[in-house]
């Protein structure tokens, strides 16, 4: 499975890292991966598991997305 957030569809970024050593430019490709977490969610009362980036997880915990809440496993 690829590393893509299932809410905002954030995915890996690719760019060139350029180093100047002794007057010669060296180029190498650098990959940046999103910070994904596997989370159990309640989507309108139905439990579902999803890969969500941490910025989306923060909005879910703050109840800014209607109909989606984080599953709580605490037994208090």
mmJSON file of the N, C-alpha and C atoms, coordinates in Angstrom:
{"data_MODEL":{"atom_site":{
"group_PDB":["ATOM","ATOM","ATOM","ATOM","ATOM","ATOM","ATOM","ATOM","ATOM","ATOM","ATOM","ATOM","ATOM","ATOM","ATOM","ATOM","ATOM","ATOM","ATOM","ATOM","ATOM","ATOM","ATOM","ATOM","ATOM","ATOM","ATOM","ATOM","ATOM","ATOM","ATOM","ATOM","ATOM","ATOM","ATOM","ATOM","ATOM","ATOM","ATOM","ATOM","ATOM","ATOM","ATOM","ATOM","ATOM","ATOM","ATOM","ATOM","ATOM","ATOM","ATOM","ATOM","ATOM","ATOM","ATOM","ATOM","ATOM","ATOM","ATOM","ATOM","ATOM","ATOM","ATOM","ATOM","ATOM","ATOM","ATOM","ATOM","ATOM","ATOM","ATOM","ATOM","ATOM","ATOM","ATOM","ATOM","ATOM","ATOM","ATOM","ATOM","ATOM","ATOM","ATOM","ATOM","ATOM","ATOM","ATOM","ATOM","ATOM","ATOM","ATOM","ATOM","ATOM","ATOM","ATOM","ATOM","ATOM","ATOM","ATOM","ATOM","ATOM","ATOM","ATOM","ATOM","ATOM","ATOM","ATOM","ATOM","ATOM","ATOM","ATOM","ATOM","ATOM","ATOM","ATOM","ATOM","ATOM","ATOM","ATOM","ATOM","ATOM","ATOM","ATOM","ATOM","ATOM","ATOM","ATOM","ATOM","ATOM","ATOM","ATOM","ATOM","ATOM","ATOM","ATOM","ATOM","ATOM","ATOM","ATOM","ATOM","ATOM","ATOM","ATOM","ATOM","ATOM","ATOM","ATOM","ATOM","ATOM","ATOM","ATOM","ATOM","ATOM","ATOM","ATOM","ATOM","ATOM","ATOM","ATOM","ATOM","ATOM","ATOM","ATOM","ATOM","ATOM","ATOM","ATOM","ATOM","ATOM","ATOM","ATOM","ATOM","ATOM","ATOM","ATOM","ATOM","ATOM","ATOM","ATOM","ATOM","ATOM","ATOM","ATOM","ATOM","ATOM","ATOM","ATOM","ATOM","ATOM","ATOM","ATOM","ATOM","ATOM","ATOM","ATOM","ATOM","ATOM","ATOM","ATOM","ATOM","ATOM","ATOM","ATOM","ATOM","ATOM","ATOM","ATOM","ATOM","ATOM","ATOM","ATOM","ATOM","ATOM","ATOM","ATOM","ATOM","ATOM","ATOM","ATOM","ATOM","ATOM","ATOM","ATOM","ATOM","ATOM","ATOM","ATOM","ATOM"],
"id":[1,2,3,4,5,6,7,8,9,10,11,12,13,14,15,16,17,18,19,20,21,22,23,24,25,26,27,28,29,30,31,32,33,34,35,36,37,38,39,40,41,42,43,44,45,46,47,48,49,50,51,52,53,54,55,56,57,58,59,60,61,62,63,64,65,66,67,68,69,70,71,72,73,74,75,76,77,78,79,80,81,82,83,84,85,86,87,88,89,90,91,92,93,94,95,96,97,98,99,100,101,102,103,104,105,106,107,108,109,110,111,112,113,114,115,116,117,118,119,120,121,122,123,124,125,126,127,128,129,130,131,132,133,134,135,136,137,138,139,140,141,142,143,144,145,146,147,148,149,150,151,152,153,154,155,156,157,158,159,160,161,162,163,164,165,166,167,168,169,170,171,172,173,174,175,176,177,178,179,180,181,182,183,184,185,186,187,188,189,190,191,192,193,194,195,196,197,198,199,200,201,202,203,204,205,206,207,208,209,210,211,212,213,214,215,216,217,218,219,220,221,222,223,224,225,226,227,228],
"type_symbol":["N","C","C","N","C","C","N","C","C","N","C","C","N","C","C","N","C","C","N","C","C","N","C","C","N","C","C","N","C","C","N","C","C","N","C","C","N","C","C","N","C","C","N","C","C","N","C","C","N","C","C","N","C","C","N","C","C","N","C","C","N","C","C","N","C","C","N","C","C","N","C","C","N","C","C","N","C","C","N","C","C","N","C","C","N","C","C","N","C","C","N","C","C","N","C","C","N","C","C","N","C","C","N","C","C","N","C","C","N","C","C","N","C","C","N","C","C","N","C","C","N","C","C","N","C","C","N","C","C","N","C","C","N","C","C","N","C","C","N","C","C","N","C","C","N","C","C","N","C","C","N","C","C","N","C","C","N","C","C","N","C","C","N","C","C","N","C","C","N","C","C","N","C","C","N","C","C","N","C","C","N","C","C","N","C","C","N","C","C","N","C","C","N","C","C","N","C","C","N","C","C","N","C","C","N","C","C","N","C","C","N","C","C","N","C","C","N","C","C","N","C","C","N","C","C","N","C","C"],
"label_atom_id":["N","CA","C","N","CA","C","N","CA","C","N","CA","C","N","CA","C","N","CA","C","N","CA","C","N","CA","C","N","CA","C","N","CA","C","N","CA","C","N","CA","C","N","CA","C","N","CA","C","N","CA","C","N","CA","C","N","CA","C","N","CA","C","N","CA","C","N","CA","C","N","CA","C","N","CA","C","N","CA","C","N","CA","C","N","CA","C","N","CA","C","N","CA","C","N","CA","C","N","CA","C","N","CA","C","N","CA","C","N","CA","C","N","CA","C","N","CA","C","N","CA","C","N","CA","C","N","CA","C","N","CA","C","N","CA","C","N","CA","C","N","CA","C","N","CA","C","N","CA","C","N","CA","C","N","CA","C","N","CA","C","N","CA","C","N","CA","C","N","CA","C","N","CA","C","N","CA","C","N","CA","C","N","CA","C","N","CA","C","N","CA","C","N","CA","C","N","CA","C","N","CA","C","N","CA","C","N","CA","C","N","CA","C","N","CA","C","N","CA","C","N","CA","C","N","CA","C","N","CA","C","N","CA","C","N","CA","C","N","CA","C","N","CA","C","N","CA","C","N","CA","C","N","CA","C","N","CA","C","N","CA","C","N","CA","C"],
"label_alt_id":[null,null,null,null,null,null,null,null,null,null,null,null,null,null,null,null,null,null,null,null,null,null,null,null,null,null,null,null,null,null,null,null,null,null,null,null,null,null,null,null,null,null,null,null,null,null,null,null,null,null,null,null,null,null,null,null,null,null,null,null,null,null,null,null,null,null,null,null,null,null,null,null,null,null,null,null,null,null,null,null,null,null,null,null,null,null,null,null,null,null,null,null,null,null,null,null,null,null,null,null,null,null,null,null,null,null,null,null,null,null,null,null,null,null,null,null,null,null,null,null,null,null,null,null,null,null,null,null,null,null,null,null,null,null,null,null,null,null,null,null,null,null,null,null,null,null,null,null,null,null,null,null,null,null,null,null,null,null,null,null,null,null,null,null,null,null,null,null,null,null,null,null,null,null,null,null,null,null,null,null,null,null,null,null,null,null,null,null,null,null,null,null,null,null,null,null,null,null,null,null,null,null,null,null,null,null,null,null,null,null,null,null,null,null,null,null,null,null,null,null,null,null,null,null,null,null,null,null],
"label_comp_id":["UNK","UNK","UNK","UNK","UNK","UNK","UNK","UNK","UNK","UNK","UNK","UNK","UNK","UNK","UNK","UNK","UNK","UNK","UNK","UNK","UNK","UNK","UNK","UNK","UNK","UNK","UNK","UNK","UNK","UNK","UNK","UNK","UNK","UNK","UNK","UNK","UNK","UNK","UNK","UNK","UNK","UNK","UNK","UNK","UNK","UNK","UNK","UNK","UNK","UNK","UNK","UNK","UNK","UNK","UNK","UNK","UNK","UNK","UNK","UNK","UNK","UNK","UNK","UNK","UNK","UNK","UNK","UNK","UNK","UNK","UNK","UNK","UNK","UNK","UNK","UNK","UNK","UNK","UNK","UNK","UNK","UNK","UNK","UNK","UNK","UNK","UNK","UNK","UNK","UNK","UNK","UNK","UNK","UNK","UNK","UNK","UNK","UNK","UNK","UNK","UNK","UNK","UNK","UNK","UNK","UNK","UNK","UNK","UNK","UNK","UNK","UNK","UNK","UNK","UNK","UNK","UNK","UNK","UNK","UNK","UNK","UNK","UNK","UNK","UNK","UNK","UNK","UNK","UNK","UNK","UNK","UNK","UNK","UNK","UNK","UNK","UNK","UNK","UNK","UNK","UNK","UNK","UNK","UNK","UNK","UNK","UNK","UNK","UNK","UNK","UNK","UNK","UNK","UNK","UNK","UNK","UNK","UNK","UNK","UNK","UNK","UNK","UNK","UNK","UNK","UNK","UNK","UNK","UNK","UNK","UNK","UNK","UNK","UNK","UNK","UNK","UNK","UNK","UNK","UNK","UNK","UNK","UNK","UNK","UNK","UNK","UNK","UNK","UNK","UNK","UNK","UNK","UNK","UNK","UNK","UNK","UNK","UNK","UNK","UNK","UNK","UNK","UNK","UNK","UNK","UNK","UNK","UNK","UNK","UNK","UNK","UNK","UNK","UNK","UNK","UNK","UNK","UNK","UNK","UNK","UNK","UNK","UNK","UNK","UNK","UNK","UNK","UNK"],
"label_asym_id":["A","A","A","A","A","A","A","A","A","A","A","A","A","A","A","A","A","A","A","A","A","A","A","A","A","A","A","A","A","A","A","A","A","A","A","A","A","A","A","A","A","A","A","A","A","A","A","A","A","A","A","A","A","A","A","A","A","A","A","A","A","A","A","A","A","A","A","A","A","A","A","A","A","A","A","A","A","A","A","A","A","A","A","A","A","A","A","A","A","A","A","A","A","A","A","A","A","A","A","A","A","A","A","A","A","A","A","A","A","A","A","A","A","A","A","A","A","A","A","A","A","A","A","A","A","A","A","A","A","A","A","A","A","A","A","A","A","A","A","A","A","A","A","A","A","A","A","A","A","A","A","A","A","A","A","A","A","A","A","A","A","A","A","A","A","A","A","A","A","A","A","A","A","A","A","A","A","A","A","A","A","A","A","A","A","A","A","A","A","A","A","A","A","A","A","A","A","A","A","A","A","A","A","A","A","A","A","A","A","A","A","A","A","A","A","A","A","A","A","A","A","A","A","A","A","A","A","A"],
"label_entity_id":["1","1","1","1","1","1","1","1","1","1","1","1","1","1","1","1","1","1","1","1","1","1","1","1","1","1","1","1","1","1","1","1","1","1","1","1","1","1","1","1","1","1","1","1","1","1","1","1","1","1","1","1","1","1","1","1","1","1","1","1","1","1","1","1","1","1","1","1","1","1","1","1","1","1","1","1","1","1","1","1","1","1","1","1","1","1","1","1","1","1","1","1","1","1","1","1","1","1","1","1","1","1","1","1","1","1","1","1","1","1","1","1","1","1","1","1","1","1","1","1","1","1","1","1","1","1","1","1","1","1","1","1","1","1","1","1","1","1","1","1","1","1","1","1","1","1","1","1","1","1","1","1","1","1","1","1","1","1","1","1","1","1","1","1","1","1","1","1","1","1","1","1","1","1","1","1","1","1","1","1","1","1","1","1","1","1","1","1","1","1","1","1","1","1","1","1","1","1","1","1","1","1","1","1","1","1","1","1","1","1","1","1","1","1","1","1","1","1","1","1","1","1","1","1","1","1","1","1"],
"label_seq_id":[1,1,1,2,2,2,3,3,3,4,4,4,5,5,5,6,6,6,7,7,7,8,8,8,9,9,9,10,10,10,11,11,11,12,12,12,13,13,13,14,14,14,15,15,15,16,16,16,17,17,17,18,18,18,19,19,19,20,20,20,21,21,21,22,22,22,23,23,23,24,24,24,25,25,25,26,26,26,27,27,27,28,28,28,29,29,29,30,30,30,31,31,31,32,32,32,33,33,33,34,34,34,35,35,35,36,36,36,37,37,37,38,38,38,39,39,39,40,40,40,41,41,41,42,42,42,43,43,43,44,44,44,45,45,45,46,46,46,47,47,47,48,48,48,49,49,49,50,50,50,51,51,51,52,52,52,53,53,53,54,54,54,55,55,55,56,56,56,57,57,57,58,58,58,59,59,59,60,60,60,61,61,61,62,62,62,63,63,63,64,64,64,65,65,65,66,66,66,67,67,67,68,68,68,69,69,69,70,70,70,71,71,71,72,72,72,73,73,73,74,74,74,75,75,75,76,76,76],
"pdbx_PDB_ins_code":[null,null,null,null,null,null,null,null,null,null,null,null,null,null,null,null,null,null,null,null,null,null,null,null,null,null,null,null,null,null,null,null,null,null,null,null,null,null,null,null,null,null,null,null,null,null,null,null,null,null,null,null,null,null,null,null,null,null,null,null,null,null,null,null,null,null,null,null,null,null,null,null,null,null,null,null,null,null,null,null,null,null,null,null,null,null,null,null,null,null,null,null,null,null,null,null,null,null,null,null,null,null,null,null,null,null,null,null,null,null,null,null,null,null,null,null,null,null,null,null,null,null,null,null,null,null,null,null,null,null,null,null,null,null,null,null,null,null,null,null,null,null,null,null,null,null,null,null,null,null,null,null,null,null,null,null,null,null,null,null,null,null,null,null,null,null,null,null,null,null,null,null,null,null,null,null,null,null,null,null,null,null,null,null,null,null,null,null,null,null,null,null,null,null,null,null,null,null,null,null,null,null,null,null,null,null,null,null,null,null,null,null,null,null,null,null,null,null,null,null,null,null,null,null,null,null,null,null],
"Cartn_x":[0.833,0.0,0.879,0.427,1.215,0.985,1.895,1.808,1.039,-0.302,-1.183,-2.199,-2.426,-3.443,-4.813,-5.698,-7.011,-8.006,-7.662,-8.56,-8.184,-6.95,-6.543,-5.719,-5.433,-4.662,-3.254,-2.652,-1.27,-0.38,0.642,1.525,2.973,3.883,5.302,5.686,6.716,7.239,8.641,8.989,10.301,10.963,12.23,12.95,14.435,15.175,16.616,17.364,18.324,19.21,20.511,20.873,22.053,23.134,24.282,25.421,26.56,27.189,28.313,29.588,30.349,31.562,32.747,33.684,34.886,34.576,33.533,33.205,32.413,32.022,31.273,29.9,28.845,27.49,27.122,26.738,26.273,24.772,24.032,22.582,22.162,21.297,20.722,19.239,18.445,16.999,16.663,15.836,15.441,13.939,13.508,12.088,11.662,10.493,9.912,8.577,8.424,7.204,6.29,4.966,4.045,4.057,3.7,3.682,2.326,2.229,0.962,0.833,-0.403,-0.733,-1.921,-1.894,-3.056,-4.001,-5.251,-6.188,-7.52,-8.157,-9.521,-10.464,-11.37,-12.282,-13.722,-14.579,-16.021,-16.585,-17.004,-17.564,-19.069,-19.789,-21.247,-21.72,-21.022,-21.402,-20.821,-20.145,-19.546,-18.034,-17.472,-16.038,-15.273,-14.209,-13.372,-11.929,-10.992,-9.572,-9.044,-8.158,-7.652,-6.235,-5.491,-4.19,-4.425,-4.093,-4.373,-3.1,-2.818,-1.659,-1.953,-0.9,-1.067,-1.799,-1.704,-2.446,-3.95,-4.355,-5.769,-6.237,-5.37,-5.707,-5.951,-5.205,-5.379,-6.743,-7.201,-8.513,-9.637,-9.412,-10.422,-10.554,-9.426,-9.467,-10.123,-10.039,-10.642,-12.108,-12.663,-14.063,-14.401,-13.474,-13.709,-14.286,-14.285,-14.842,-16.147,-17.235,-18.532,-18.685,-19.179,-19.456,-18.308,-17.104,-15.94,-15.372,-15.215,-14.576,-13.542,-12.588,-11.549,-12.087,-11.823,-12.273,-11.476,-12.177,-11.533,-11.605,-10.445,-10.376,-10.246,-10.27,-10.091,-11.323,-11.1,-12.195,-12.252,-12.723,-12.813,-14.191],
"Cartn_y":[-1.176,0.0,1.24,2.253,3.467,4.336,5.261,6.134,7.397,7.311,8.433,8.572,9.816,10.086,9.88,9.181,8.871,10.022,11.064,12.215,13.324,13.791,14.937,14.527,13.237,12.678,13.264,13.546,13.996,12.81,13.005,11.908,12.366,11.489,11.795,12.878,13.646,14.694,14.31,14.716,14.403,15.7,15.868,17.064,16.771,17.728,17.546,18.257,17.559,18.126,18.456,19.735,20.17,20.568,19.946,20.25,20.795,21.861,22.454,22.12,21.165,20.715,20.954,21.806,22.139,22.612,23.386,23.966,23.053,21.874,20.926,20.722,20.812,20.617,19.138,18.583,17.205,17.227,16.494,16.43,15.022,14.969,13.691,13.913,12.89,12.989,12.669,13.523,13.361,13.155,12.196,11.898,12.311,12.953,13.304,12.586,11.839,11.063,11.788,11.68,12.276,11.486,12.144,11.522,10.849,9.571,8.843,7.989,7.832,6.981,6.111,4.842,3.97,4.235,4.63,5.078,4.375,4.021,3.507,4.693,4.892,6.035,5.563,6.423,6.204,7.165,6.632,7.44,7.23,8.216,8.191,6.918,6.525,5.366,4.046,3.998,2.77,2.838,1.772,1.769,1.444,2.225,2.02,2.32,1.634,1.896,2.632,3.597,4.41,4.869,5.193,5.832,7.332,8.059,9.491,10.222,11.353,12.155,12.873,13.306,13.87,15.204,15.97,17.232,16.973,15.938,15.564,14.96,14.204,13.613,14.696,15.782,16.906,17.567,17.686,18.277,17.338,16.026,15.058,15.12,15.198,15.259,16.544,17.63,18.903,18.991,17.902,17.814,18.875,19.145,20.107,19.455,18.115,17.38,16.747,17.066,16.543,15.076,14.262,12.858,11.916,12.437,11.577,11.87,10.826,10.946,9.843,10.066,9.066,8.036,6.778,5.683,5.746,5.654,5.725,4.343,3.786,2.437,2.446,3.598,3.644,3.075,2.334,1.717,2.328,3.553,4.237,4.131],
"Cartn_z":[0.0,0.0,0.0,-0.663,-0.74,0.482,0.695,1.86,1.475,1.557,1.233,2.353,2.794,3.807,3.175,3.881,3.32,3.452,4.213,4.33,3.355,3.443,2.612,1.396,1.244,0.133,0.024,1.176,1.206,0.879,0.027,-0.364,-0.332,-0.717,-0.627,-1.627,-1.231,-2.091,-2.534,-3.744,-4.286,-4.734,-4.409,-4.808,-4.916,-5.466,-5.626,-4.509,-3.949,-2.947,-3.676,-3.685,-4.428,-3.433,-3.533,-2.668,-3.526,-3.05,-3.757,-2.98,-3.526,-2.863,-3.795,-3.375,-4.123,-5.536,-5.686,-6.98,-7.9,-7.442,-8.266,-7.632,-8.455,-7.938,-8.012,-6.861,-6.788,-6.557,-7.371,-7.231,-6.822,-5.838,-5.446,-5.178,-5.402,-5.219,-3.772,-3.171,-1.775,-1.703,-0.889,-0.714,0.687,0.781,2.079,2.201,3.278,3.492,4.475,4.304,5.276,6.585,7.659,8.982,9.171,8.809,8.842,10.092,10.555,11.691,11.322,11.8,11.626,12.788,12.486,13.503,13.316,14.443,14.414,14.588,13.631,13.636,13.708,14.202,14.139,13.109,11.975,10.892,10.906,11.442,11.57,12.269,13.337,14.134,13.679,12.559,12.032,12.245,12.837,13.098,11.823,11.565,10.388,10.754,10.088,10.287,9.069,9.319,8.223,8.518,7.445,7.561,7.429,8.498,8.545,8.924,8.27,8.65,9.957,10.632,11.961,11.947,10.875,10.812,10.701,9.981,9.914,11.239,11.9,13.182,14.235,14.138,15.059,14.861,13.61,13.36,13.791,13.69,14.141,15.659,16.37,17.831,18.332,17.567,17.956,17.54,16.976,16.52,15.466,14.545,13.469,12.221,12.173,11.042,11.51,10.838,11.275,10.886,11.824,11.549,11.792,12.072,12.292,13.676,14.486,15.787,15.94,16.826,17.078,18.064,17.807,18.663,19.961,21.109,22.409,23.067,23.403,23.963,25.478,26.117,27.558,28.264,29.352,30.102,31.493,31.579,32.863,33.433],
"occupancy":[1.0,1.0,1.0,1.0,1.0,1.0,1.0,1.0,1.0,1.0,1.0,1.0,1.0,1.0,1.0,1.0,1.0,1.0,1.0,1.0,1.0,1.0,1.0,1.0,1.0,1.0,1.0,1.0,1.0,1.0,1.0,1.0,1.0,1.0,1.0,1.0,1.0,1.0,1.0,1.0,1.0,1.0,1.0,1.0,1.0,1.0,1.0,1.0,1.0,1.0,1.0,1.0,1.0,1.0,1.0,1.0,1.0,1.0,1.0,1.0,1.0,1.0,1.0,1.0,1.0,1.0,1.0,1.0,1.0,1.0,1.0,1.0,1.0,1.0,1.0,1.0,1.0,1.0,1.0,1.0,1.0,1.0,1.0,1.0,1.0,1.0,1.0,1.0,1.0,1.0,1.0,1.0,1.0,1.0,1.0,1.0,1.0,1.0,1.0,1.0,1.0,1.0,1.0,1.0,1.0,1.0,1.0,1.0,1.0,1.0,1.0,1.0,1.0,1.0,1.0,1.0,1.0,1.0,1.0,1.0,1.0,1.0,1.0,1.0,1.0,1.0,1.0,1.0,1.0,1.0,1.0,1.0,1.0,1.0,1.0,1.0,1.0,1.0,1.0,1.0,1.0,1.0,1.0,1.0,1.0,1.0,1.0,1.0,1.0,1.0,1.0,1.0,1.0,1.0,1.0,1.0,1.0,1.0,1.0,1.0,1.0,1.0,1.0,1.0,1.0,1.0,1.0,1.0,1.0,1.0,1.0,1.0,1.0,1.0,1.0,1.0,1.0,1.0,1.0,1.0,1.0,1.0,1.0,1.0,1.0,1.0,1.0,1.0,1.0,1.0,1.0,1.0,1.0,1.0,1.0,1.0,1.0,1.0,1.0,1.0,1.0,1.0,1.0,1.0,1.0,1.0,1.0,1.0,1.0,1.0,1.0,1.0,1.0,1.0,1.0,1.0,1.0,1.0,1.0,1.0,1.0,1.0,1.0,1.0,1.0,1.0,1.0,1.0],
"B_iso_or_equiv":[0.0,0.0,0.0,0.0,0.0,0.0,0.0,0.0,0.0,0.0,0.0,0.0,0.0,0.0,0.0,0.0,0.0,0.0,0.0,0.0,0.0,0.0,0.0,0.0,0.0,0.0,0.0,0.0,0.0,0.0,0.0,0.0,0.0,0.0,0.0,0.0,0.0,0.0,0.0,0.0,0.0,0.0,0.0,0.0,0.0,0.0,0.0,0.0,0.0,0.0,0.0,0.0,0.0,0.0,0.0,0.0,0.0,0.0,0.0,0.0,0.0,0.0,0.0,0.0,0.0,0.0,0.0,0.0,0.0,0.0,0.0,0.0,0.0,0.0,0.0,0.0,0.0,0.0,0.0,0.0,0.0,0.0,0.0,0.0,0.0,0.0,0.0,0.0,0.0,0.0,0.0,0.0,0.0,0.0,0.0,0.0,0.0,0.0,0.0,0.0,0.0,0.0,0.0,0.0,0.0,0.0,0.0,0.0,0.0,0.0,0.0,0.0,0.0,0.0,0.0,0.0,0.0,0.0,0.0,0.0,0.0,0.0,0.0,0.0,0.0,0.0,0.0,0.0,0.0,0.0,0.0,0.0,0.0,0.0,0.0,0.0,0.0,0.0,0.0,0.0,0.0,0.0,0.0,0.0,0.0,0.0,0.0,0.0,0.0,0.0,0.0,0.0,0.0,0.0,0.0,0.0,0.0,0.0,0.0,0.0,0.0,0.0,0.0,0.0,0.0,0.0,0.0,0.0,0.0,0.0,0.0,0.0,0.0,0.0,0.0,0.0,0.0,0.0,0.0,0.0,0.0,0.0,0.0,0.0,0.0,0.0,0.0,0.0,0.0,0.0,0.0,0.0,0.0,0.0,0.0,0.0,0.0,0.0,0.0,0.0,0.0,0.0,0.0,0.0,0.0,0.0,0.0,0.0,0.0,0.0,0.0,0.0,0.0,0.0,0.0,0.0,0.0,0.0,0.0,0.0,0.0,0.0,0.0,0.0,0.0,0.0,0.0,0.0],
"pdbx_formal_charge":[null,null,null,null,null,null,null,null,null,null,null,null,null,null,null,null,null,null,null,null,null,null,null,null,null,null,null,null,null,null,null,null,null,null,null,null,null,null,null,null,null,null,null,null,null,null,null,null,null,null,null,null,null,null,null,null,null,null,null,null,null,null,null,null,null,null,null,null,null,null,null,null,null,null,null,null,null,null,null,null,null,null,null,null,null,null,null,null,null,null,null,null,null,null,null,null,null,null,null,null,null,null,null,null,null,null,null,null,null,null,null,null,null,null,null,null,null,null,null,null,null,null,null,null,null,null,null,null,null,null,null,null,null,null,null,null,null,null,null,null,null,null,null,null,null,null,null,null,null,null,null,null,null,null,null,null,null,null,null,null,null,null,null,null,null,null,null,null,null,null,null,null,null,null,null,null,null,null,null,null,null,null,null,null,null,null,null,null,null,null,null,null,null,null,null,null,null,null,null,null,null,null,null,null,null,null,null,null,null,null,null,null,null,null,null,null,null,null,null,null,null,null,null,null,null,null,null,null],
"auth_seq_id":[1,1,1,2,2,2,3,3,3,4,4,4,5,5,5,6,6,6,7,7,7,8,8,8,9,9,9,10,10,10,11,11,11,12,12,12,13,13,13,14,14,14,15,15,15,16,16,16,17,17,17,18,18,18,19,19,19,20,20,20,21,21,21,22,22,22,23,23,23,24,24,24,25,25,25,26,26,26,27,27,27,28,28,28,29,29,29,30,30,30,31,31,31,32,32,32,33,33,33,34,34,34,35,35,35,36,36,36,37,37,37,38,38,38,39,39,39,40,40,40,41,41,41,42,42,42,43,43,43,44,44,44,45,45,45,46,46,46,47,47,47,48,48,48,49,49,49,50,50,50,51,51,51,52,52,52,53,53,53,54,54,54,55,55,55,56,56,56,57,57,57,58,58,58,59,59,59,60,60,60,61,61,61,62,62,62,63,63,63,64,64,64,65,65,65,66,66,66,67,67,67,68,68,68,69,69,69,70,70,70,71,71,71,72,72,72,73,73,73,74,74,74,75,75,75,76,76,76],
"auth_comp_id":["UNK","UNK","UNK","UNK","UNK","UNK","UNK","UNK","UNK","UNK","UNK","UNK","UNK","UNK","UNK","UNK","UNK","UNK","UNK","UNK","UNK","UNK","UNK","UNK","UNK","UNK","UNK","UNK","UNK","UNK","UNK","UNK","UNK","UNK","UNK","UNK","UNK","UNK","UNK","UNK","UNK","UNK","UNK","UNK","UNK","UNK","UNK","UNK","UNK","UNK","UNK","UNK","UNK","UNK","UNK","UNK","UNK","UNK","UNK","UNK","UNK","UNK","UNK","UNK","UNK","UNK","UNK","UNK","UNK","UNK","UNK","UNK","UNK","UNK","UNK","UNK","UNK","UNK","UNK","UNK","UNK","UNK","UNK","UNK","UNK","UNK","UNK","UNK","UNK","UNK","UNK","UNK","UNK","UNK","UNK","UNK","UNK","UNK","UNK","UNK","UNK","UNK","UNK","UNK","UNK","UNK","UNK","UNK","UNK","UNK","UNK","UNK","UNK","UNK","UNK","UNK","UNK","UNK","UNK","UNK","UNK","UNK","UNK","UNK","UNK","UNK","UNK","UNK","UNK","UNK","UNK","UNK","UNK","UNK","UNK","UNK","UNK","UNK","UNK","UNK","UNK","UNK","UNK","UNK","UNK","UNK","UNK","UNK","UNK","UNK","UNK","UNK","UNK","UNK","UNK","UNK","UNK","UNK","UNK","UNK","UNK","UNK","UNK","UNK","UNK","UNK","UNK","UNK","UNK","UNK","UNK","UNK","UNK","UNK","UNK","UNK","UNK","UNK","UNK","UNK","UNK","UNK","UNK","UNK","UNK","UNK","UNK","UNK","UNK","UNK","UNK","UNK","UNK","UNK","UNK","UNK","UNK","UNK","UNK","UNK","UNK","UNK","UNK","UNK","UNK","UNK","UNK","UNK","UNK","UNK","UNK","UNK","UNK","UNK","UNK","UNK","UNK","UNK","UNK","UNK","UNK","UNK","UNK","UNK","UNK","UNK","UNK","UNK"],
"auth_asym_id":["A","A","A","A","A","A","A","A","A","A","A","A","A","A","A","A","A","A","A","A","A","A","A","A","A","A","A","A","A","A","A","A","A","A","A","A","A","A","A","A","A","A","A","A","A","A","A","A","A","A","A","A","A","A","A","A","A","A","A","A","A","A","A","A","A","A","A","A","A","A","A","A","A","A","A","A","A","A","A","A","A","A","A","A","A","A","A","A","A","A","A","A","A","A","A","A","A","A","A","A","A","A","A","A","A","A","A","A","A","A","A","A","A","A","A","A","A","A","A","A","A","A","A","A","A","A","A","A","A","A","A","A","A","A","A","A","A","A","A","A","A","A","A","A","A","A","A","A","A","A","A","A","A","A","A","A","A","A","A","A","A","A","A","A","A","A","A","A","A","A","A","A","A","A","A","A","A","A","A","A","A","A","A","A","A","A","A","A","A","A","A","A","A","A","A","A","A","A","A","A","A","A","A","A","A","A","A","A","A","A","A","A","A","A","A","A","A","A","A","A","A","A","A","A","A","A","A","A"],
"auth_atom_id":["N","CA","C","N","CA","C","N","CA","C","N","CA","C","N","CA","C","N","CA","C","N","CA","C","N","CA","C","N","CA","C","N","CA","C","N","CA","C","N","CA","C","N","CA","C","N","CA","C","N","CA","C","N","CA","C","N","CA","C","N","CA","C","N","CA","C","N","CA","C","N","CA","C","N","CA","C","N","CA","C","N","CA","C","N","CA","C","N","CA","C","N","CA","C","N","CA","C","N","CA","C","N","CA","C","N","CA","C","N","CA","C","N","CA","C","N","CA","C","N","CA","C","N","CA","C","N","CA","C","N","CA","C","N","CA","C","N","CA","C","N","CA","C","N","CA","C","N","CA","C","N","CA","C","N","CA","C","N","CA","C","N","CA","C","N","CA","C","N","CA","C","N","CA","C","N","CA","C","N","CA","C","N","CA","C","N","CA","C","N","CA","C","N","CA","C","N","CA","C","N","CA","C","N","CA","C","N","CA","C","N","CA","C","N","CA","C","N","CA","C","N","CA","C","N","CA","C","N","CA","C","N","CA","C","N","CA","C","N","CA","C","N","CA","C","N","CA","C","N","CA","C","N","CA","C","N","CA","C","N","CA","C","N","CA","C"],
"pdbx_PDB_model_num":[1,1,1,1,1,1,1,1,1,1,1,1,1,1,1,1,1,1,1,1,1,1,1,1,1,1,1,1,1,1,1,1,1,1,1,1,1,1,1,1,1,1,1,1,1,1,1,1,1,1,1,1,1,1,1,1,1,1,1,1,1,1,1,1,1,1,1,1,1,1,1,1,1,1,1,1,1,1,1,1,1,1,1,1,1,1,1,1,1,1,1,1,1,1,1,1,1,1,1,1,1,1,1,1,1,1,1,1,1,1,1,1,1,1,1,1,1,1,1,1,1,1,1,1,1,1,1,1,1,1,1,1,1,1,1,1,1,1,1,1,1,1,1,1,1,1,1,1,1,1,1,1,1,1,1,1,1,1,1,1,1,1,1,1,1,1,1,1,1,1,1,1,1,1,1,1,1,1,1,1,1,1,1,1,1,1,1,1,1,1,1,1,1,1,1,1,1,1,1,1,1,1,1,1,1,1,1,1,1,1,1,1,1,1,1,1,1,1,1,1,1,1,1,1,1,1,1,1]
}}}
